[in-house]
Amino acid sequence: MRCPRLLKLLPATEGKTGWPWTEETVPEEAEQISSSLPSISIVTPSYNQAAFLEETIRSVLLQGYPNLEYIVMDGGSTDGSVEIIKKYAKHLTYWTSQKDAGPADAIRKGFERAKGSILAYLNSDDLYRPGAIHCLINRLKTAGADVVYGNTYWIDDQSRILAERRQTPFSRFAYLYGGADLQQPATFWTQQIYRKVGGMDTSFICAFDTDLFARFASGGARFSHIRRFVACARMQQAQLTEVLFETTVKETNKIRGRHASVPVRSPAGSVLRIIGRMQRLAWYLLQGDALWLIGRIPDRLRARTRAATATGPRSKWF
């Protein structure tokens, strides 16, 4: 499916302006990158996120990409989400609204229907930035990578930018030992690597993305980073990883226990985590991100005390 133009969609909600309400990715710019772009399948899992769902859907459809499958898997919402999905149904490859076993289950079922050579999922409160799909797929092709990721904005309930989450080149041991992370909304991967590692593990309630990326790393995936802001992750009180923070921590520790060569909480594991963080710090300095790092210190201190004014997940320093 070719992404629809702005004029083909229903008018923006009254009072909404800018991306992705009254702006779109210009197709002419997109077509200059490649005349035969690979297919991509994007899955959006959703449950009672009517306040944000339409903005998410529009941020995918208005990418101007010529070879898109877009699948929306709703878990039986009762808050008006289904009515929103129906507004865009003719532009969707597939959608359903029925009870599921949680977001990991919804994503897995969506990917089972996916035919694209490249996969991604976007939660129903997150957004893609203009041109994100073209940017990440072009990088995936030119780098010969299995996984590609960019930078992320953290946004609030009103889609205002709270902070920047910049990334560095991937380090397997830094990721496994807690010295680095990946921001899921800004990450794409190939269908081939996804099938190779066994797909989404539905036994995880919160950290299913961390588990998937850890299996990518352990499975020999080639990662590539592009220094561009390609997605927005919404920080809100209903965010699953915040509501079930302790569950997220337990699941993350379980994942690291599966893939790390030495226990993460052991002295050796602590040393590896410090090395990973220092490696990531060095990359930030080489990228010219020193002032950005310094500017994050006050907020990171507030975040670790669970202060309401902090922006972003509590555990993220670098």
DRENDO-1510 file (C-alpha; in Angstrom, 1 decimal, always signed):
<recs>
REC; n; res; u; v; w
REC; 1; MET; +0.0; +0.0; +0.0 .
REC; 2; ARG; +1.2; +3.5; -0.8 .
REC; 3; CYS; +0.7; +5.9; +2.1 .
REC; 4; PRO; -2.2; +8.3; +1.5 .
REC; 5; ARG; -1.7; +12.0; +1.0 .
REC; 6; LEU; -2.9; +14.4; +3.7 .
REC; 7; LEU; -5.9; +15.4; +1.5 .
REC; 8; LYS; -7.1; +11.8; +1.3 .
REC; 9; LEU; -7.5; +11.5; +5.1 .
REC; 10; LEU; -10.3; +12.9; +7.1 .
REC; 11; PRO; -9.7; +16.4; +8.3 .
REC; 12; ALA; -7.7; +16.9; +11.5 .
REC; 13; THR; -9.4; +17.0; +14.8 .
REC; 14; GLU; -10.5; +20.6; +15.5 .
REC; 15; GLY; -7.8; +22.7; +17.1 .
REC; 16; LYS; -5.0; +20.2; +16.0 .
REC; 17; THR; -2.3; +21.6; +13.8 .
REC; 18; GLY; +1.3; +20.6; +12.7 .
REC; 19; TRP; +2.6; +17.1; +12.4 .
REC; 20; PRO; +0.7; +14.8; +11.9 .
REC; 21; TRP; -2.5; +16.8; +11.7 .
REC; 22; THR; -2.0; +19.4; +9.0 .
REC; 23; GLU; +1.5; +18.4; +7.8 .
REC; 24; GLU; +2.7; +15.3; +5.9 .
REC; 25; THR; +6.0; +13.8; +4.6 .
REC; 26; VAL; +6.4; +15.2; +1.1 .
REC; 27; PRO; +6.3; +12.2; -1.3 .
REC; 28; GLU; +8.5; +13.8; -3.8 .
REC; 29; GLU; +11.3; +13.9; -1.2 .
REC; 30; ALA; +10.7; +10.3; -0.3 .
REC; 31; GLU; +10.8; +9.1; -3.9 .
REC; 32; GLN; +14.3; +10.7; -4.4 .
REC; 33; ILE; +15.8; +8.2; -2.0 .
REC; 34; SER; +14.8; +5.1; -4.0 .
REC; 35; SER; +12.4; +4.1; -6.7 .
REC; 36; SER; +12.0; +0.5; -5.4 .
REC; 37; LEU; +11.9; +0.6; -1.6 .
REC; 38; PRO; +11.4; -2.6; +0.4 .
REC; 39; SER; +8.1; -3.4; +2.0 .
REC; 40; ILE; +7.6; -2.6; +5.7 .
REC; 41; SER; +5.0; -4.0; +8.1 .
REC; 42; ILE; +4.1; -1.8; +11.1 .
REC; 43; VAL; +1.9; -3.1; +13.9 .
REC; 44; THR; +0.2; -0.9; +16.5 .
REC; 45; PRO; -1.1; -2.7; +19.6 .
REC; 46; SER; -3.7; -0.7; +21.4 .
REC; 47; TYR; -6.1; -0.9; +24.4 .
REC; 48; ASN; -8.2; +2.1; +25.6 .
REC; 49; GLN; -5.8; +4.7; +24.2 .
REC; 50; ALA; -8.3; +6.8; +22.4 .
REC; 51; ALA; -6.7; +10.0; +23.6 .
REC; 52; PHE; -3.5; +9.3; +21.6 .
REC; 53; LEU; -4.4; +6.6; +19.0 .
REC; 54; GLU; -5.5; +8.9; +16.2 .
REC; 55; GLU; -2.2; +10.9; +16.3 .
REC; 56; THR; -0.3; +7.6; +16.3 .
REC; 57; ILE; -2.2; +6.3; +13.2 .
REC; 58; ARG; -1.7; +9.5; +11.3 .
REC; 59; SER; +2.0; +9.6; +12.1 .
REC; 60; VAL; +2.3; +6.3; +10.3 .
REC; 61; LEU; +0.0; +6.9; +7.4 .
REC; 62; LEU; +1.4; +10.3; +6.5 .
REC; 63; GLN; +5.0; +9.0; +6.1 .
REC; 64; GLY; +4.7; +9.2; +2.3 .
REC; 65; TYR; +6.1; +5.7; +2.0 .
REC; 66; PRO; +5.2; +3.7; -1.1 .
REC; 67; ASN; +5.3; +0.2; +0.2 .
REC; 68; LEU; +3.6; +0.0; +3.6 .
REC; 69; GLU; +1.5; -2.6; +5.5 .
REC; 70; TYR; -0.1; -1.1; +8.5 .
REC; 71; ILE; -1.8; -3.4; +11.0 .
REC; 72; VAL; -3.7; -2.2; +14.1 .
REC; 73; MET; -4.4; -4.8; +16.8 .
REC; 74; ASP; -6.9; -3.4; +19.4 .
REC; 75; GLY; -7.5; -5.4; +22.6 .
REC; 76; GLY; -11.3; -4.8; +22.8 .
REC; 77; SER; -11.2; -1.1; +23.8 .
REC; 78; THR; -14.3; +0.5; +25.2 .
REC; 79; ASP; -13.2; +4.2; +25.2 .
REC; 80; GLY; -13.9; +5.2; +21.5 .
REC; 81; SER; -10.7; +3.7; +20.1 .
REC; 82; VAL; -12.7; +1.4; +17.7 .
REC; 83; GLU; -14.5; +4.4; +16.2 .
REC; 84; ILE; -11.1; +6.1; +15.6 .
REC; 85; ILE; -9.7; +3.0; +13.9 .
REC; 86; LYS; -12.8; +2.8; +11.6 .
REC; 87; LYS; -12.2; +6.3; +10.4 .
REC; 88; TYR; -8.9; +5.1; +8.9 .
REC; 89; ALA; -9.9; +1.5; +8.1 .
REC; 90; LYS; -9.6; +1.8; +4.3 .
REC; 91; HIS; -6.0; +2.9; +4.7 .
REC; 92; LEU; -5.1; -0.1; +7.0 .
REC; 93; THR; -4.0; -3.5; +5.8 .
REC; 94; TYR; -5.8; -5.2; +8.6 .
REC; 95; TRP; -7.3; -4.3; +12.0 .
REC; 96; THR; -9.2; -6.1; +14.7 .
REC; 97; SER; -10.7; -5.3; +18.1 .
REC; 98; GLN; -10.9; -8.3; +20.3 .
REC; 99; LYS; -9.6; -9.4; +23.7 .
REC; 100; ASP; -5.9; -10.5; +23.7 .
REC; 101; ALA; -3.4; -11.6; +26.3 .
REC; 102; GLY; -1.6; -8.3; +26.4 .
REC; 103; PRO; +0.5; -6.1; +24.1 .
REC; 104; ALA; +3.2; -8.8; +23.4 .
REC; 105; ASP; +0.4; -11.2; +22.3 .
REC; 106; ALA; -1.2; -8.5; +20.1 .
REC; 107; ILE; +2.2; -7.6; +18.5 .
REC; 108; ARG; +3.0; -11.3; +17.8 .
REC; 109; LYS; -0.4; -11.9; +16.2 .
REC; 110; GLY; +0.1; -8.7; +14.1 .
REC; 111; PHE; +3.5; -9.9; +12.9 .
REC; 112; GLU; +2.1; -13.3; +12.0 .
REC; 113; ARG; +0.0; -11.5; +9.4 .
REC; 114; ALA; +2.9; -9.3; +8.2 .
REC; 115; LYS; +4.4; -9.8; +4.8 .
REC; 116; GLY; +6.9; -7.0; +4.8 .
REC; 117; SER; +10.6; -7.6; +4.6 .
REC; 118; ILE; +11.1; -5.1; +7.4 .
REC; 119; LEU; +9.2; -5.0; +10.7 .
REC; 120; ALA; +8.4; -2.5; +13.4 .
REC; 121; TYR; +5.8; -1.8; +16.0 .
REC; 122; LEU; +4.6; +1.5; +17.3 .
REC; 123; ASN; +2.6; +1.7; +20.5 .
REC; 124; SER; -0.7; +3.5; +20.4 .
REC; 125; ASP; +0.6; +6.6; +22.3 .
REC; 126; ASP; +3.9; +7.0; +20.5 .
REC; 127; LEU; +4.6; +8.7; +17.2 .
REC; 128; TYR; +6.9; +8.6; +14.2 .
REC; 129; ARG; +8.6; +11.8; +13.1 .
REC; 130; PRO; +8.2; +13.1; +9.5 .
REC; 131; GLY; +10.2; +11.0; +7.1 .
REC; 132; ALA; +11.2; +8.4; +9.8 .
REC; 133; ILE; +10.4; +5.3; +7.7 .
REC; 134; HIS; +12.4; +6.4; +4.6 .
REC; 135; CYS; +15.3; +7.4; +6.9 .
REC; 136; LEU; +15.5; +4.2; +8.8 .
REC; 137; ILE; +14.9; +1.9; +5.8 .
REC; 138; ASN; +17.5; +3.7; +3.7 .
REC; 139; ARG; +20.0; +3.3; +6.6 .
REC; 140; LEU; +19.1; -0.4; +6.9 .
REC; 141; LYS; +19.8; -0.9; +3.2 .
REC; 142; THR; +23.1; +1.1; +2.9 .
REC; 143; ALA; +24.5; -0.4; +6.1 .
REC; 144; GLY; +23.6; -4.0; +5.3 .
REC; 145; ALA; +22.2; -4.2; +8.9 .
REC; 146; ASP; +19.6; -6.4; +10.5 .
REC; 147; VAL; +18.5; -3.8; +13.0 .
REC; 148; VAL; +18.5; +0.0; +12.6 .
REC; 149; TYR; +17.6; +2.6; +15.2 .
REC; 150; GLY; +17.7; +6.4; +15.7 .
REC; 151; ASN; +17.1; +9.0; +18.4 .
REC; 152; THR; +13.9; +9.7; +20.2 .
REC; 153; TYR; +12.1; +12.6; +21.7 .
REC; 154; TRP; +10.3; +12.1; +25.0 .
REC; 155; ILE; +6.9; +13.9; +24.9 .
REC; 156; ASP; +4.1; +14.6; +27.3 .
REC; 157; ASP; +0.3; +14.1; +27.1 .
REC; 158; GLN; +0.0; +17.2; +24.9 .
REC; 159; SER; +2.8; +16.0; +22.5 .
REC; 160; ARG; +5.2; +18.7; +23.8 .
REC; 161; ILE; +8.9; +17.7; +23.7 .
REC; 162; LEU; +10.2; +17.0; +27.3 .
REC; 163; ALA; +13.6; +15.8; +26.5 .
REC; 164; GLU; +15.9; +14.2; +23.9 .
REC; 165; ARG; +17.0; +10.5; +24.1 .
REC; 166; ARG; +20.1; +10.3; +22.0 .
REC; 167; GLN; +21.8; +7.1; +21.1 .
REC; 168; THR; +25.2; +5.7; +20.2 .
REC; 169; PRO; +26.6; +2.8; +18.2 .
REC; 170; PHE; +25.4; -0.5; +19.6 .
REC; 171; SER; +27.4; -2.5; +22.1 .
REC; 172; ARG; +26.1; -6.0; +22.9 .
REC; 173; PHE; +27.7; -6.3; +26.3 .
REC; 174; ALA; +26.7; -2.7; +27.3 .
REC; 175; TYR; +23.1; -3.6; +26.4 .
REC; 176; LEU; +23.1; -6.8; +28.3 .
REC; 177; TYR; +24.8; -5.5; +31.4 .
REC; 178; GLY; +22.7; -2.3; +31.7 .
REC; 179; GLY; +25.2; +0.2; +30.3 .
REC; 180; ALA; +23.1; +1.1; +27.3 .
REC; 181; ASP; +19.6; +0.8; +25.9 .
REC; 182; LEU; +17.5; +1.0; +22.8 .
REC; 183; GLN; +14.3; +3.1; +22.3 .
REC; 184; GLN; +11.8; +0.7; +20.8 .
REC; 185; PRO; +9.7; +3.3; +18.8 .
REC; 186; ALA; +12.9; +4.3; +16.9 .
REC; 187; THR; +13.9; +0.8; +16.0 .
REC; 188; PHE; +13.3; -1.3; +12.8 .
REC; 189; TRP; +14.5; -4.8; +12.0 .
REC; 190; THR; +14.3; -7.3; +9.2 .
REC; 191; GLN; +11.7; -10.0; +9.0 .
REC; 192; GLN; +14.6; -12.5; +8.6 .
REC; 193; ILE; +16.2; -11.7; +12.0 .
REC; 194; TYR; +12.8; -11.6; +13.7 .
REC; 195; ARG; +12.0; -15.1; +12.5 .
REC; 196; LYS; +15.5; -16.4; +13.2 .
REC; 197; VAL; +15.2; -15.5; +16.9 .
REC; 198; GLY; +11.7; -16.9; +17.3 .
REC; 199; GLY; +9.6; -13.7; +17.3 .
REC; 200; MET; +7.9; -12.0; +20.2 .
REC; 201; ASP; +7.9; -13.9; +23.6 .
REC; 202; THR; +4.4; -13.4; +25.0 .
REC; 203; SER; +5.4; -14.6; +28.5 .
REC; 204; PHE; +6.7; -11.1; +29.2 .
REC; 205; ILE; +4.3; -8.5; +30.5 .
REC; 206; CYS; +6.5; -5.4; +30.1 .
REC; 207; ALA; +10.0; -6.0; +28.9 .
REC; 208; PHE; +9.1; -7.9; +25.7 .
REC; 209; ASP; +11.0; -5.4; +23.6 .
REC; 210; THR; +14.1; -5.7; +25.7 .
REC; 211; ASP; +13.9; -9.5; +25.4 .
REC; 212; LEU; +13.5; -9.3; +21.6 .
REC; 213; PHE; +16.5; -6.9; +21.2 .
REC; 214; ALA; +18.6; -9.1; +23.6 .
REC; 215; ARG; +17.8; -12.1; +21.4 .
REC; 216; PHE; +18.7; -10.1; +18.3 .
REC; 217; ALA; +22.1; -9.3; +19.9 .
REC; 218; SER; +22.7; -12.9; +21.0 .
REC; 219; GLY; +21.6; -14.1; +17.6 .
REC; 220; GLY; +24.4; -12.2; +15.8 .
REC; 221; ALA; +22.3; -9.4; +14.4 .
REC; 222; ARG; +24.1; -6.4; +12.9 .
REC; 223; PHE; +23.0; -3.1; +14.4 .
REC; 224; SER; +23.3; +0.3; +12.8 .
REC; 225; HIS; +22.6; +3.7; +14.4 .
REC; 226; ILE; +21.6; +6.9; +12.6 .
REC; 227; ARG; +21.8; +10.2; +14.5 .
REC; 228; ARG; +18.4; +11.5; +13.6 .
REC; 229; PHE; +15.3; +11.9; +15.7 .
REC; 230; VAL; +12.8; +9.5; +14.1 .
REC; 231; ALA; +10.2; +8.9; +16.8 .
REC; 232; CYS; +8.5; +10.2; +19.9 .
REC; 233; ALA; +7.9; +8.1; +23.1 .
REC; 234; ARG; +5.2; +9.4; +25.3 .
REC; 235; MET; +5.8; +9.7; +29.0 .
REC; 236; GLN; +2.4; +9.4; +30.8 .
REC; 237; GLN; +1.1; +8.0; +34.1 .
REC; 238; ALA; -0.6; +5.0; +32.3 .
REC; 239; GLN; +2.6; +3.9; +30.6 .
REC; 240; LEU; +3.0; +0.2; +31.2 .
REC; 241; THR; +6.6; +0.2; +32.2 .
REC; 242; GLU; +5.9; +2.9; +34.9 .
REC; 243; VAL; +2.6; +1.4; +36.2 .
REC; 244; LEU; +4.4; -2.0; +36.5 .
REC; 245; PHE; +7.8; -0.7; +37.3 .
REC; 246; GLU; +8.8; -3.6; +39.6 .
REC; 247; THR; +7.6; -6.1; +37.0 .
REC; 248; THR; +9.7; -4.4; +34.4 .
REC; 249; VAL; +12.8; -4.6; +36.6 .
REC; 250; LYS; +12.2; -8.3; +37.4 .
REC; 251; GLU; +11.7; -9.1; +33.7 .
REC; 252; THR; +14.8; -7.2; +32.7 .
REC; 253; ASN; +16.9; -9.0; +35.2 .
REC; 254; LYS; +15.5; -12.3; +33.9 .
REC; 255; ILE; +16.5; -11.4; +30.4 .
REC; 256; ARG; +20.0; -10.4; +31.3 .
REC; 257; GLY; +20.4; -13.6; +33.3 .
REC; 258; ARG; +19.5; -15.6; +30.1 .
REC; 259; HIS; +22.0; -13.8; +27.8 .
REC; 260; ALA; +24.8; -12.4; +30.0 .
REC; 261; SER; +27.9; -14.6; +30.3 .
REC; 262; VAL; +28.4; -13.7; +34.0 .
REC; 263; PRO; +25.7; -12.7; +36.5 .
REC; 264; VAL; +24.8; -9.1; +36.1 .
REC; 265; ARG; +24.8; -8.4; +39.8 .
REC; 266; SER; +28.2; -10.1; +40.4 .
REC; 267; PRO; +31.4; -8.0; +40.8 .
REC; 268; ALA; +32.4; -9.0; +37.3 .
REC; 269; GLY; +29.0; -8.0; +36.0 .
REC; 270; SER; +29.2; -4.6; +37.7 .
REC; 271; VAL; +32.6; -4.0; +36.1 .
REC; 272; LEU; +31.2; -4.8; +32.7 .
REC; 273; ARG; +28.3; -2.5; +33.3 .
REC; 274; ILE; +30.7; +0.3; +34.2 .
REC; 275; ILE; +32.8; -0.4; +31.1 .
REC; 276; GLY; +29.7; -0.3; +29.0 .
REC; 277; ARG; +28.6; +3.0; +30.4 .
REC; 278; MET; +32.1; +4.5; +29.9 .
REC; 279; GLN; +32.1; +3.2; +26.4 .
REC; 280; ARG; +28.8; +4.9; +25.8 .
REC; 281; LEU; +30.0; +8.1; +27.4 .
REC; 282; ALA; +33.0; +8.1; +25.1 .
REC; 283; TRP; +30.7; +7.8; +22.1 .
REC; 284; TYR; +28.6; +10.7; +23.3 .
REC; 285; LEU; +31.7; +12.9; +23.7 .
REC; 286; LEU; +32.9; +11.9; +20.2 .
REC; 287; GLN; +29.5; +12.8; +18.8 .
REC; 288; GLY; +29.7; +16.2; +20.3 .
REC; 289; ASP; +26.9; +15.5; +22.9 .
REC; 290; ALA; +28.8; +16.7; +26.0 .
REC; 291; LEU; +26.5; +19.7; +26.7 .
REC; 292; TRP; +23.4; +17.5; +26.2 .
REC; 293; LEU; +24.8; +15.1; +28.8 .
REC; 294; ILE; +25.4; +17.9; +31.3 .
REC; 295; GLY; +22.0; +19.3; +30.8 .
REC; 296; ARG; +20.4; +15.9; +31.7 .
REC; 297; ILE; +22.0; +15.7; +35.1 .
REC; 298; PRO; +19.3; +17.6; +37.2 .
REC; 299; ASP; +16.5; +15.7; +35.5 .
REC; 300; ARG; +18.1; +12.3; +36.0 .
REC; 301; LEU; +18.5; +13.1; +39.7 .
REC; 302; ARG; +14.8; +13.9; +40.0 .
REC; 303; ALA; +13.9; +10.8; +37.9 .
REC; 304; ARG; +15.7; +8.5; +40.3 .
REC; 305; THR; +13.6; +9.9; +43.2 .
REC; 306; ARG; +10.4; +9.3; +41.2 .
REC; 307; ALA; +9.7; +13.0; +41.2 .
REC; 308; ALA; +6.7; +14.0; +39.2 .
REC; 309; THR; +8.6; +16.7; +37.3 .
REC; 310; ALA; +11.2; +14.3; +36.0 .
REC; 311; THR; +11.1; +13.4; +32.3 .
REC; 312; GLY; +11.7; +9.9; +31.1 .
REC; 313; PRO; +12.2; +6.4; +32.6 .
REC; 314; ARG; +13.8; +6.4; +36.0 .
REC; 315; SER; +16.7; +4.2; +35.1 .
REC; 316; LYS; +18.0; +6.0; +32.1 .
REC; 317; TRP; +21.2; +8.1; +32.7 .
REC; 318; PHE; +23.1; +7.8; +29.4 .
</recs>
